[in-house]
Amino acid sequence: MNKSLLIVLLSFALVAVSFSQITWNRVYEFPEPSRANCVIQDSDGNYVVTGWIGDDEIDVLVMKVDEYGDTIWTRTYGGEEDDEGISIVESPDGGYVVAANTASFAFDWVDIWVLWLNEYGDTISSLIFGGINKDVAYKIINHSEGGYMISGIKDHCTYSVWILRLGEDCDTLWTCVYPEIGKEALIVENSDGTFFISISKSDPANLAVLKTSGIGESLWVRNYGSPYLDETETKSILSISFNGIVIAFNGATNWSPDPIESGGGLFEIDSEGEVIGWHYGEEFCGLKAATQTLDSGYMIARHGGTIRKYNTELAYEWSNSFGSSYLYTIEATNDGGFIIGGKWYNNLLLFKTDEWGHIDNIEEIIIKPKQIALSVSPNPFNSCCKIETPENTGIEIVDLDGRIVRVFDKTPIVWQPEQSVGSAIFLVRAFNEEISTEKKIIYIQ
């Protein structure tokens, strides 16, 4: 064979290998129902998921898998009531910060629960934000100057938009409440340091966008849609290069020229809130998430297991379907593909596709992550409590600031707080080399 031809063929082979994309699908069967609400790819190329697990009461679930979908570790966090992981980001130290909603540790009904985890899922610290009634988080993002931003709703009786600015150690730098009636709020940072917050409004039922300065000052608010629309909700907010945004929404619209009673769409606004493009219709019905693609287009995920690709002009390009699954999150991956999460019946589901939304040899693969059985009784208690776990399991008693109070290396154990300890809430953490489980316990002196 001609030497130059051989070199060319080898070059093509190397290019083909370098651009190969790993694809897979996984259904993770836990002992209880589970769901992925948010999935990200971290700096090591692994995928980290947050969502919920449970039946009568649910707990925050965080799971880390490798580039092939194999479980690295699984953690649960929560108490005796409903706690749910909503959104997750990677922290600069290689750990993760979770924005969750908690009823177990709430001051009243439901509050925002921020969990700062190390790279193994162990709790470094946790914070509760809230007050009377129901306060909930919808999105956490990394701030360009370090730390984090969380968008949510403060007091579900008044439905005010709430923005929290946290430092790198999850300490509170500032918070702002905006008198915009809304039931969901999603935040994105612009390249100039300002922020857009998309708002699903309930009275009247339409969509709104709030723009703030870098320190939370309201710059303007724009409303989009019709005052008689019902159940119109923003599902994703995506920053674009010139400080505008694209919003993906699910619901009705009376926009000209073709009003729709159900469906949804994508619409693009500039830095001053002027609509400069849109694509909407019934094909968006069931839309739950969207992401920007590496070619500056957009991908949406919707119930029914369907993903749809739109180009930079918001024009439809292609779609793919994965059966009767419920999809809640989608993110572009470093190789140009996508990681998609949700549930298949009652089991957490993940897909890793190539850039065209394809999966090689798609199968229903069941992986069974282990769950540590943890029993605490009585709970609440006023003297001592009995803690039981399987053999070869460590036990830690942790306060709500993340400080370890006691450590045990055998089970069962009976724990009695010291006399100097007043009434308090603690976390009991059972752990082994792979996974851990947490439960809230209440000590009443």
KOLNU-532824 format. One record per residue (C-alpha): residue number from 1; x, y, z. Coordinates in Angstrom, 1 decimal. Layout:
BEGIN
k NUM&X X&Y Y&Z Z .
...
***
This chain:
BEGIN
k 1&X 0.0&Y 0.0&Z 0.0 .
k 2&X 1.2&Y 3.5&Z -0.8 .
k 3&X 2.7&Y 5.0&Z 2.4 .
k 4&X 1.0&Y 8.4&Z 1.9 .
k 5&X -2.4&Y 6.6&Z 1.5 .
k 6&X -1.8&Y 4.6&Z 4.7 .
k 7&X -1.1&Y 7.9&Z 6.6 .
k 8&X -4.3&Y 9.4&Z 5.3 .
k 9&X -6.3&Y 6.3&Z 6.3 .
k 10&X -4.8&Y 6.3&Z 9.8 .
k 11&X -5.6&Y 10.0&Z 10.1 .
k 12&X -9.2&Y 9.4&Z 9.2 .
k 13&X -9.3&Y 6.5&Z 11.8 .
k 14&X -7.9&Y 8.8&Z 14.5 .
k 15&X -10.5&Y 11.5&Z 13.7 .
k 16&X -13.3&Y 8.9&Z 13.8 .
k 17&X -12.2&Y 7.7&Z 17.2 .
k 18&X -11.7&Y 11.2&Z 18.6 .
k 19&X -15.2&Y 12.2&Z 17.7 .
k 20&X -17.0&Y 9.0&Z 18.8 .
k 21&X -19.8&Y 9.6&Z 21.3 .
k 22&X -20.7&Y 7.3&Z 24.1 .
k 23&X -24.5&Y 6.5&Z 24.2 .
k 24&X -26.5&Y 4.5&Z 26.7 .
k 25&X -29.8&Y 4.2&Z 28.5 .
k 26&X -30.3&Y 3.2&Z 32.1 .
k 27&X -33.4&Y 2.5&Z 34.3 .
k 28&X -32.3&Y 2.5&Z 38.0 .
k 29&X -34.6&Y 0.4&Z 40.1 .
k 30&X -34.6&Y 1.5&Z 43.7 .
k 31&X -36.7&Y -0.2&Z 46.5 .
k 32&X -39.1&Y 2.8&Z 46.2 .
k 33&X -40.3&Y 5.1&Z 43.4 .
k 34&X -37.7&Y 7.6&Z 42.2 .
k 35&X -37.4&Y 10.5&Z 39.6 .
k 36&X -34.7&Y 12.7&Z 38.2 .
k 37&X -35.4&Y 16.4&Z 38.3 .
k 38&X -32.0&Y 17.8&Z 37.2 .
k 39&X -28.9&Y 16.2&Z 35.7 .
k 40&X -25.5&Y 17.8&Z 35.0 .
k 41&X -22.2&Y 16.8&Z 33.6 .
k 42&X -19.3&Y 17.6&Z 36.0 .
k 43&X -15.8&Y 18.6&Z 35.2 .
k 44&X -14.6&Y 15.0&Z 35.4 .
k 45&X -17.1&Y 13.9&Z 32.7 .
k 46&X -19.4&Y 12.1&Z 35.2 .
k 47&X -23.1&Y 12.8&Z 35.5 .
k 48&X -24.8&Y 13.9&Z 38.8 .
k 49&X -28.5&Y 13.7&Z 39.3 .
k 50&X -30.9&Y 15.2&Z 41.9 .
k 51&X -34.5&Y 14.4&Z 42.3 .
k 52&X -36.6&Y 12.4&Z 44.8 .
k 53&X -37.1&Y 8.9&Z 46.1 .
k 54&X -39.9&Y 7.5&Z 48.3 .
k 55&X -43.5&Y 6.4&Z 48.4 .
k 56&X -45.6&Y 7.9&Z 51.2 .
k 57&X -42.9&Y 10.5&Z 52.0 .
k 58&X -40.1&Y 11.4&Z 49.6 .
k 59&X -36.4&Y 12.2&Z 50.3 .
k 60&X -33.9&Y 14.2&Z 48.3 .
k 61&X -32.0&Y 11.9&Z 46.0 .
k 62&X -28.5&Y 12.6&Z 44.6 .
k 63&X -26.8&Y 10.0&Z 42.4 .
k 64&X -23.4&Y 10.1&Z 40.6 .
k 65&X -22.8&Y 7.9&Z 37.6 .
k 66&X -19.8&Y 7.6&Z 35.3 .
k 67&X -19.6&Y 8.3&Z 31.6 .
k 68&X -21.2&Y 4.9&Z 30.9 .
k 69&X -24.1&Y 5.4&Z 33.4 .
k 70&X -22.6&Y 3.0&Z 36.0 .
k 71&X -23.3&Y 4.1&Z 39.6 .
k 72&X -20.4&Y 5.7&Z 41.5 .
k 73&X -22.5&Y 6.5&Z 44.6 .
k 74&X -26.0&Y 7.2&Z 45.7 .
k 75&X -27.1&Y 9.4&Z 48.6 .
k 76&X -30.5&Y 10.3&Z 50.2 .
k 77&X -31.2&Y 13.2&Z 52.5 .
k 78&X -34.4&Y 14.0&Z 54.4 .
k 79&X -36.6&Y 13.5&Z 57.3 .
k 80&X -40.1&Y 12.3&Z 58.1 .
k 81&X -41.9&Y 14.5&Z 55.6 .
k 82&X -41.5&Y 15.3&Z 51.9 .
k 83&X -38.1&Y 16.6&Z 50.8 .
k 84&X -37.2&Y 17.0&Z 47.1 .
k 85&X -34.0&Y 17.8&Z 45.1 .
k 86&X -34.9&Y 20.4&Z 42.5 .
k 87&X -31.6&Y 21.7&Z 40.9 .
k 88&X -27.9&Y 21.0&Z 41.3 .
k 89&X -24.6&Y 22.6&Z 40.3 .
k 90&X -20.9&Y 21.7&Z 40.7 .
k 91&X -18.9&Y 23.7&Z 43.3 .
k 92&X -15.3&Y 24.9&Z 42.6 .
k 93&X -13.9&Y 22.3&Z 45.1 .
k 94&X -15.3&Y 19.4&Z 43.0 .
k 95&X -18.4&Y 18.9&Z 45.2 .
k 96&X -22.0&Y 19.9&Z 44.5 .
k 97&X -24.6&Y 22.3&Z 45.8 .
k 98&X -28.3&Y 21.2&Z 45.7 .
k 99&X -31.3&Y 23.5&Z 45.8 .
k 100&X -34.0&Y 21.4&Z 47.4 .
k 101&X -37.4&Y 22.0&Z 49.0 .
k 102&X -38.1&Y 20.6&Z 52.5 .
k 103&X -41.1&Y 20.0&Z 54.6 .
k 104&X -39.1&Y 18.0&Z 57.2 .
k 105&X -37.0&Y 20.9&Z 58.3 .
k 106&X -39.3&Y 23.8&Z 57.4 .
k 107&X -40.1&Y 26.6&Z 59.7 .
k 108&X -43.7&Y 26.3&Z 58.6 .
k 109&X -45.0&Y 24.4&Z 55.6 .
k 110&X -42.2&Y 24.1&Z 53.0 .
k 111&X -38.9&Y 25.9&Z 52.8 .
k 112&X -35.8&Y 26.1&Z 50.6 .
k 113&X -33.1&Y 23.7&Z 51.6 .
k 114&X -29.5&Y 24.2&Z 50.3 .
k 115&X -27.2&Y 21.2&Z 50.6 .
k 116&X -23.5&Y 21.7&Z 50.1 .
k 117&X -21.9&Y 18.2&Z 49.4 .
k 118&X -18.3&Y 17.1&Z 48.9 .
k 119&X -17.3&Y 15.0&Z 45.8 .
k 120&X -18.6&Y 11.8&Z 47.6 .
k 121&X -22.0&Y 13.2&Z 48.5 .
k 122&X -21.3&Y 13.8&Z 52.2 .
k 123&X -22.9&Y 16.9&Z 53.6 .
k 124&X -20.5&Y 19.7&Z 54.3 .
k 125&X -23.3&Y 22.1&Z 55.4 .
k 126&X -26.9&Y 22.8&Z 54.9 .
k 127&X -29.1&Y 25.9&Z 55.1 .
k 128&X -32.8&Y 26.5&Z 55.4 .
k 129&X -34.4&Y 29.6&Z 53.9 .
k 130&X -38.0&Y 30.4&Z 54.5 .
k 131&X -40.7&Y 31.6&Z 56.9 .
k 132&X -44.4&Y 31.4&Z 57.0 .
k 133&X -46.4&Y 29.3&Z 54.5 .
k 134&X -44.5&Y 27.8&Z 51.5 .
k 135&X -41.2&Y 29.0&Z 50.1 .
k 136&X -39.7&Y 27.0&Z 47.3 .
k 137&X -36.7&Y 26.9&Z 45.0 .
k 138&X -36.8&Y 26.3&Z 41.2 .
k 139&X -33.3&Y 26.9&Z 40.0 .
k 140&X -29.7&Y 27.2&Z 41.2 .
k 141&X -26.8&Y 28.5&Z 39.0 .
k 142&X -23.1&Y 29.2&Z 39.5 .
k 143&X -22.4&Y 33.0&Z 39.8 .
k 144&X -19.7&Y 34.3&Z 37.4 .
k 145&X -17.9&Y 35.9&Z 40.4 .
k 146&X -18.1&Y 32.8&Z 42.6 .
k 147&X -20.9&Y 31.5&Z 44.7 .
k 148&X -24.4&Y 30.8&Z 43.6 .
k 149&X -27.8&Y 32.3&Z 42.7 .
k 150&X -31.1&Y 30.7&Z 43.5 .
k 151&X -34.5&Y 31.7&Z 42.1 .
k 152&X -37.8&Y 30.7&Z 43.8 .
k 153&X -41.1&Y 31.8&Z 45.1 .
k 154&X -41.5&Y 33.3&Z 48.6 .
k 155&X -44.7&Y 32.7&Z 50.4 .
k 156&X -47.1&Y 30.8&Z 48.1 .
k 157&X -50.0&Y 32.9&Z 49.5 .
k 158&X -48.5&Y 36.1&Z 47.9 .
k 159&X -46.4&Y 34.3&Z 45.1 .
k 160&X -43.6&Y 36.9&Z 45.2 .
k 161&X -40.4&Y 36.1&Z 43.3 .
k 162&X -37.4&Y 35.5&Z 45.6 .
k 163&X -33.7&Y 35.6&Z 44.6 .
k 164&X -30.9&Y 34.5&Z 46.9 .
k 165&X -27.3&Y 35.3&Z 46.4 .
k 166&X -25.0&Y 32.9&Z 48.2 .
k 167&X -21.2&Y 32.9&Z 48.6 .
k 168&X -18.8&Y 30.1&Z 47.8 .
k 169&X -19.3&Y 28.6&Z 51.3 .
k 170&X -23.1&Y 28.9&Z 50.8 .
k 171&X -23.2&Y 31.9&Z 53.2 .
k 172&X -26.0&Y 34.4&Z 52.5 .
k 173&X -24.7&Y 37.6&Z 50.7 .
k 174&X -28.1&Y 39.1&Z 49.9 .
k 175&X -31.7&Y 38.3&Z 49.0 .
k 176&X -34.3&Y 40.2&Z 47.1 .
k 177&X -38.1&Y 39.8&Z 47.0 .
k 178&X -40.0&Y 41.1&Z 44.0 .
k 179&X -43.8&Y 41.8&Z 44.0 .
k 180&X -44.4&Y 39.8&Z 40.8 .
k 181&X -47.2&Y 37.3&Z 41.2 .
k 182&X -45.8&Y 34.0&Z 40.0 .
k 183&X -45.8&Y 30.3&Z 40.6 .
k 184&X -42.4&Y 29.4&Z 39.1 .
k 185&X -39.2&Y 31.4&Z 38.7 .
k 186&X -36.1&Y 30.4&Z 36.7 .
k 187&X -32.9&Y 32.5&Z 36.6 .
k 188&X -30.0&Y 32.9&Z 34.2 .
k 189&X -26.9&Y 35.2&Z 34.2 .
k 190&X -26.0&Y 37.4&Z 31.3 .
k 191&X -22.4&Y 38.1&Z 30.2 .
k 192&X -22.7&Y 41.7&Z 31.4 .
k 193&X -23.5&Y 40.5&Z 35.0 .
k 194&X -27.2&Y 41.2&Z 34.9 .
k 195&X -29.9&Y 38.5&Z 35.4 .
k 196&X -33.1&Y 37.5&Z 33.7 .
k 197&X -35.8&Y 35.7&Z 35.7 .
k 198&X -38.6&Y 34.0&Z 33.8 .
k 199&X -41.8&Y 33.9&Z 35.7 .
k 200&X -44.9&Y 31.7&Z 35.3 .
k 201&X -47.7&Y 34.0&Z 36.5 .
k 202&X -50.9&Y 32.9&Z 38.1 .
k 203&X -53.0&Y 36.1&Z 38.3 .
k 204&X -53.3&Y 36.9&Z 35.5 .
k 205&X -52.1&Y 33.6&Z 34.0 .
k 206&X -49.3&Y 34.5&Z 31.6 .
k 207&X -45.6&Y 34.7&Z 31.3 .
k 208&X -43.3&Y 37.5&Z 32.5 .
k 209&X -39.6&Y 38.3&Z 32.5 .
k 210&X -37.8&Y 40.3&Z 35.2 .
k 211&X -34.4&Y 41.8&Z 34.5 .
k 212&X -32.2&Y 42.8&Z 37.4 .
k 213&X -28.8&Y 44.3&Z 38.0 .
k 214&X -25.9&Y 42.3&Z 39.4 .
k 215&X -27.0&Y 43.3&Z 42.9 .
k 216&X -30.6&Y 42.4&Z 42.4 .
k 217&X -32.1&Y 45.8&Z 41.6 .
k 218&X -35.1&Y 45.5&Z 39.3 .
k 219&X -34.5&Y 47.1&Z 35.9 .
k 220&X -37.7&Y 46.2&Z 34.1 .
k 221&X -40.5&Y 43.7&Z 34.0 .
k 222&X -42.3&Y 42.6&Z 30.8 .
k 223&X -45.4&Y 40.5&Z 30.4 .
k 224&X -46.1&Y 38.1&Z 27.5 .
k 225&X -49.2&Y 36.3&Z 26.6 .
k 226&X -52.8&Y 36.9&Z 27.4 .
k 227&X -54.6&Y 37.6&Z 30.8 .
k 228&X -57.1&Y 34.8&Z 30.2 .
k 229&X -54.5&Y 32.1&Z 29.6 .
k 230&X -54.5&Y 29.3&Z 32.0 .
k 231&X -51.7&Y 26.9&Z 33.2 .
k 232&X -48.9&Y 28.6&Z 31.1 .
k 233&X -45.5&Y 27.7&Z 32.6 .
k 234&X -41.9&Y 28.5&Z 31.8 .
k 235&X -39.8&Y 25.3&Z 31.8 .
k 236&X -36.4&Y 26.6&Z 30.8 .
k 237&X -34.6&Y 29.9&Z 30.4 .
k 238&X -31.5&Y 29.9&Z 28.2 .
k 239&X -28.9&Y 32.8&Z 27.8 .
k 240&X -27.8&Y 33.7&Z 24.3 .
k 241&X -24.7&Y 35.5&Z 23.2 .
k 242&X -25.9&Y 39.1&Z 23.0 .
k 243&X -27.5&Y 39.2&Z 26.5 .
k 244&X -30.9&Y 38.1&Z 25.3 .
k 245&X -32.7&Y 34.9&Z 26.2 .
k 246&X -34.8&Y 32.1&Z 24.8 .
k 247&X -37.6&Y 30.8&Z 27.0 .
k 248&X -39.2&Y 27.4&Z 26.6 .
k 249&X -42.8&Y 27.3&Z 27.9 .
k 250&X -45.6&Y 24.8&Z 28.2 .
k 251&X -49.2&Y 26.0&Z 27.9 .
k 252&X -51.7&Y 28.0&Z 25.8 .
k 253&X -51.1&Y 31.2&Z 23.9 .
k 254&X -53.3&Y 33.6&Z 21.9 .
k 255&X -50.3&Y 35.0&Z 20.0 .
k 256&X -50.9&Y 35.8&Z 16.4 .
k 257&X -51.3&Y 34.5&Z 13.9 .
k 258&X -52.3&Y 31.1&Z 15.2 .
k 259&X -53.6&Y 30.9&Z 18.8 .
k 260&X -53.4&Y 27.5&Z 20.5 .
k 261&X -55.3&Y 26.1&Z 23.4 .
k 262&X -52.6&Y 23.6&Z 24.4 .
k 263&X -49.0&Y 23.1&Z 23.5 .
k 264&X -46.2&Y 25.5&Z 24.2 .
k 265&X -43.1&Y 26.9&Z 22.4 .
k 266&X -39.9&Y 28.8&Z 22.3 .
k 267&X -39.6&Y 32.6&Z 22.2 .
k 268&X -36.6&Y 34.8&Z 22.0 .
k 269&X -36.2&Y 38.3&Z 23.5 .
k 270&X -33.4&Y 40.8&Z 23.3 .
k 271&X -31.7&Y 42.6&Z 26.2 .
k 272&X -34.6&Y 45.0&Z 26.5 .
k 273&X -37.3&Y 42.4&Z 26.5 .
k 274&X -38.5&Y 42.9&Z 22.9 .
k 275&X -39.7&Y 39.6&Z 21.2 .
k 276&X -37.5&Y 38.9&Z 18.2 .
k 277&X -38.5&Y 35.4&Z 17.4 .
k 278&X -40.8&Y 32.6&Z 18.3 .
k 279&X -41.9&Y 29.1&Z 17.4 .
k 280&X -45.0&Y 27.6&Z 19.1 .
k 281&X -47.6&Y 25.0&Z 18.6 .
k 282&X -49.2&Y 21.8&Z 19.8 .
k 283&X -46.0&Y 19.8&Z 19.2 .
k 284&X -44.6&Y 21.4&Z 22.4 .
k 285&X -47.4&Y 19.9&Z 24.5 .
k 286&X -45.8&Y 18.2&Z 27.6 .
k 287&X -42.6&Y 20.2&Z 27.3 .
k 288&X -40.6&Y 20.0&Z 30.6 .
k 289&X -37.1&Y 21.1&Z 29.8 .
k 290&X -34.8&Y 22.6&Z 27.2 .
k 291&X -31.1&Y 23.2&Z 26.6 .
k 292&X -28.9&Y 25.1&Z 24.2 .
k 293&X -26.9&Y 22.9&Z 21.8 .
k 294&X -23.3&Y 23.2&Z 20.9 .
k 295&X -24.3&Y 24.5&Z 17.5 .
k 296&X -26.3&Y 27.3&Z 19.1 .
k 297&X -29.6&Y 25.6&Z 18.5 .
k 298&X -32.1&Y 24.3&Z 21.0 .
k 299&X -33.3&Y 20.9&Z 22.2 .
k 300&X -36.5&Y 20.3&Z 24.1 .
k 301&X -37.6&Y 17.3&Z 26.2 .
k 302&X -41.2&Y 16.5&Z 26.7 .
k 303&X -43.4&Y 13.8&Z 28.3 .
k 304&X -43.9&Y 10.8&Z 26.1 .
k 305&X -40.2&Y 10.3&Z 25.8 .
k 306&X -39.7&Y 12.8&Z 22.9 .
k 307&X -36.8&Y 15.2&Z 22.2 .
k 308&X -37.0&Y 17.8&Z 19.4 .
k 309&X -34.2&Y 19.9&Z 17.9 .
k 310&X -34.6&Y 23.5&Z 16.7 .
k 311&X -32.0&Y 25.6&Z 15.0 .
k 312&X -30.7&Y 29.0&Z 16.0 .
k 313&X -33.7&Y 30.6&Z 14.2 .
k 314&X -36.1&Y 28.5&Z 16.3 .
k 315&X -37.0&Y 26.4&Z 13.2 .
k 316&X -37.7&Y 22.7&Z 13.7 .
k 317&X -35.0&Y 20.3&Z 12.5 .
k 318&X -35.5&Y 16.7&Z 13.8 .
k 319&X -37.0&Y 14.7&Z 16.7 .
k 320&X -36.5&Y 11.3&Z 18.4 .
k 321&X -38.6&Y 9.2&Z 20.7 .
k 322&X -37.7&Y 6.8&Z 23.5 .
k 323&X -41.1&Y 5.3&Z 24.4 .
k 324&X -43.5&Y 6.1&Z 27.2 .
k 325&X -41.1&Y 7.8&Z 29.5 .
k 326&X -41.5&Y 11.1&Z 31.4 .
k 327&X -38.6&Y 13.5&Z 30.8 .
k 328&X -37.9&Y 16.3&Z 33.2 .
k 329&X -34.3&Y 17.5&Z 32.5 .
k 330&X -31.9&Y 17.7&Z 29.5 .
k 331&X -28.4&Y 19.1&Z 29.2 .
k 332&X -25.9&Y 19.3&Z 26.4 .
k 333&X -22.7&Y 17.3&Z 27.1 .
k 334&X -19.1&Y 18.0&Z 26.3 .
k 335&X -19.0&Y 15.7&Z 23.3 .
k 336&X -22.0&Y 17.4&Z 21.6 .
k 337&X -24.6&Y 14.8&Z 22.8 .
k 338&X -27.2&Y 15.1&Z 25.5 .
k 339&X -27.9&Y 13.7&Z 28.9 .
k 340&X -31.6&Y 13.3&Z 29.6 .
k 341&X -33.3&Y 12.4&Z 32.9 .
k 342&X -36.8&Y 11.6&Z 34.2 .
k 343&X -38.6&Y 8.4&Z 35.1 .
k 344&X -39.8&Y 5.2&Z 33.5 .
k 345&X -42.9&Y 4.1&Z 35.3 .
k 346&X -41.7&Y 4.4&Z 39.0 .
k 347&X -38.0&Y 4.2&Z 38.3 .
k 348&X -35.4&Y 6.9&Z 37.7 .
k 349&X -34.3&Y 7.0&Z 34.1 .
k 350&X -31.2&Y 8.4&Z 32.3 .
k 351&X -30.4&Y 8.6&Z 28.6 .
k 352&X -27.0&Y 9.6&Z 27.0 .
k 353&X -27.4&Y 10.3&Z 23.3 .
k 354&X -25.2&Y 11.4&Z 20.5 .
k 355&X -25.6&Y 14.8&Z 18.8 .
k 356&X -28.5&Y 13.5&Z 16.7 .
k 357&X -30.4&Y 12.1&Z 19.8 .
k 358&X -29.6&Y 8.5&Z 18.9 .
k 359&X -28.7&Y 5.7&Z 21.3 .
k 360&X -26.9&Y 2.6&Z 20.0 .
k 361&X -28.6&Y -0.7&Z 20.9 .
k 362&X -31.2&Y 0.9&Z 23.2 .
k 363&X -32.4&Y -1.5&Z 25.8 .
k 364&X -34.3&Y -1.5&Z 29.0 .
k 365&X -31.4&Y -2.1&Z 31.4 .
k 366&X -32.1&Y -2.3&Z 35.1 .
k 367&X -29.4&Y -1.3&Z 37.5 .
k 368&X -30.2&Y -1.8&Z 41.2 .
k 369&X -28.4&Y 0.7&Z 43.4 .
k 370&X -28.2&Y -0.4&Z 47.0 .
k 371&X -30.2&Y 1.4&Z 49.7 .
k 372&X -29.2&Y 1.3&Z 53.4 .
k 373&X -32.1&Y 0.4&Z 55.7 .
k 374&X -32.2&Y 2.9&Z 58.6 .
k 375&X -34.6&Y 2.7&Z 61.5 .
k 376&X -34.8&Y 5.2&Z 64.4 .
k 377&X -37.3&Y 4.9&Z 67.2 .
k 378&X -38.9&Y 6.6&Z 68.9 .
k 379&X -38.8&Y 9.7&Z 66.8 .
k 380&X -39.4&Y 12.4&Z 68.2 .
k 381&X -37.8&Y 11.3&Z 71.5 .
k 382&X -37.1&Y 13.0&Z 74.9 .
k 383&X -34.5&Y 10.8&Z 76.5 .
k 384&X -32.8&Y 8.3&Z 74.1 .
k 385&X -33.5&Y 6.6&Z 70.7 .
k 386&X -32.5&Y 3.3&Z 69.2 .
k 387&X -30.8&Y 3.4&Z 65.8 .
k 388&X -30.6&Y 0.2&Z 63.7 .
k 389&X -28.8&Y -0.4&Z 60.4 .
k 390&X -27.4&Y -3.5&Z 58.7 .
k 391&X -24.0&Y -4.9&Z 59.7 .
k 392&X -20.8&Y -3.2&Z 58.5 .
k 393&X -22.5&Y 0.2&Z 58.5 .
k 394&X -21.2&Y 3.3&Z 60.2 .
k 395&X -23.5&Y 5.8&Z 61.9 .
k 396&X -23.0&Y 9.5&Z 62.4 .
k 397&X -25.2&Y 12.0&Z 64.3 .
k 398&X -24.9&Y 15.4&Z 62.6 .
k 399&X -26.5&Y 18.8&Z 63.5 .
k 400&X -28.1&Y 21.0&Z 60.9 .
k 401&X -24.9&Y 23.0&Z 60.5 .
k 402&X -23.1&Y 19.9&Z 59.3 .
k 403&X -21.1&Y 19.3&Z 62.6 .
k 404&X -20.6&Y 15.7&Z 63.6 .
k 405&X -22.0&Y 15.1&Z 67.1 .
k 406&X -21.3&Y 11.4&Z 67.5 .
k 407&X -19.9&Y 8.5&Z 65.5 .
k 408&X -20.6&Y 4.8&Z 65.9 .
k 409&X -19.1&Y 1.9&Z 64.2 .
k 410&X -21.6&Y -0.8&Z 65.2 .
k 411&X -25.3&Y -1.3&Z 65.2 .
k 412&X -27.8&Y -1.3&Z 66.8 .
k 413&X -27.0&Y 1.6&Z 69.2 .
k 414&X -28.9&Y 3.6&Z 71.7 .
k 415&X -28.1&Y 7.3&Z 71.6 .
k 416&X -28.8&Y 9.7&Z 74.5 .
k 417&X -27.8&Y 13.3&Z 74.0 .
k 418&X -25.7&Y 15.0&Z 76.7 .
k 419&X -27.6&Y 16.9&Z 79.4 .
k 420&X -26.3&Y 20.2&Z 78.1 .
k 421&X -28.0&Y 19.7&Z 74.7 .
k 422&X -31.3&Y 21.4&Z 74.4 .
k 423&X -34.2&Y 20.5&Z 72.1 .
k 424&X -32.9&Y 20.2&Z 68.5 .
k 425&X -33.1&Y 18.5&Z 65.2 .
k 426&X -30.3&Y 16.2&Z 64.1 .
k 427&X -29.6&Y 14.0&Z 61.1 .
k 428&X -28.7&Y 10.3&Z 61.5 .
k 429&X -26.4&Y 9.3&Z 58.6 .
k 430&X -25.9&Y 5.6&Z 57.9 .
k 431&X -23.0&Y 4.9&Z 55.5 .
k 432&X -20.7&Y 2.3&Z 54.0 .
k 433&X -18.0&Y 2.6&Z 51.3 .
k 434&X -20.5&Y 3.2&Z 48.5 .
k 435&X -23.7&Y 4.9&Z 49.7 .
k 436&X -25.3&Y 6.7&Z 52.6 .
k 437&X -28.8&Y 7.4&Z 53.9 .
k 438&X -30.0&Y 10.2&Z 56.2 .
k 439&X -33.0&Y 10.6&Z 58.5 .
k 440&X -34.1&Y 13.5&Z 60.5 .
k 441&X -34.6&Y 12.9&Z 64.3 .
k 442&X -36.2&Y 15.4&Z 66.7 .
k 443&X -34.9&Y 15.6&Z 70.3 .
k 444&X -37.3&Y 17.3&Z 72.7 .
k 445&X -35.8&Y 18.0&Z 76.1 .
***
